[in-house]
Amino acid sequence: MSEKVVVIYSGGMDSYTVLNKALKQGHEVYALSFNYGQRHVKELEVAKKVCDDLNVAHKIVDISAINQLLAGSSLTDDIEVPEGHYEEESMKSTIVPNRNMILLSLAVGYAVSLKANKVFYGAHSGDHAIYPDCRPEFVKKMDDVCRIANYDEVEIVCPYLNNTKIDILTDGLKMGLDYSQTWTCYNGREKACGKCGACQERLEAFDLNQATDPLTYE
């Protein structure tokens, strides 16, 4: 009997790879996406299409009301998205305060209601420099808390926690995944900008895998 798991699925390439990895491991997957007031909903539209195509149970939950408490991020406020690599100091403006703790808490609650005992999410080592809530220390503490927060223990699973986006793409390409079914750019325009940190890291991953990104860029 397959194991029920919840996958936090943004529609980006990392969570797309995690979603497919969980499916290939034989899990009964329940995908969970959040509208938290991000600049655009293009990722969510992509996520819905992928789940429809894969026949995966999928919920998109509107938690945008919390945006009034989480000011100061260029992903949720009227602040220009910085250009450049994730390693640059300017990319800290893309941090949404406490985002992953909030999303993980909601996903764990959903898992308990489903009688699922794992929540998957796509934190990876490339995010460690900028995002505190993607670091191994954070994941370990959240895992500890989520195992005792309810009568039913829930494990936080990050398959790529110690891998780079390059490694994630390598694994996804080995699985034969179609990355045209993902959206990475922080800007929600028709084409990806190619200049924000998310785009640059994505393009670098394809380049180092000697593969061609199927998305079109401005």
Secondary structure, 3 states (H helix, E strand, C coil): CCCEEEEECCCCHHHHHHHHHHHHCCCEEEEEEEECCCCCCHHHHHHHHHHHHHCCEEEEEECHHHHHHCCCCCCCCCCCCCECCCCCHHHHHHCCCCHHHHHHHHHHHHHHHHCCCEEECCCCHHHCCCCHHHCHHHHHHHHHHHHHCCCCCCEEECCCCCCCHHHHHHHHHHCCCCHHHCCCCCCCCCCECCCEHHHHHHHHHHHHCCCCCCCCEC
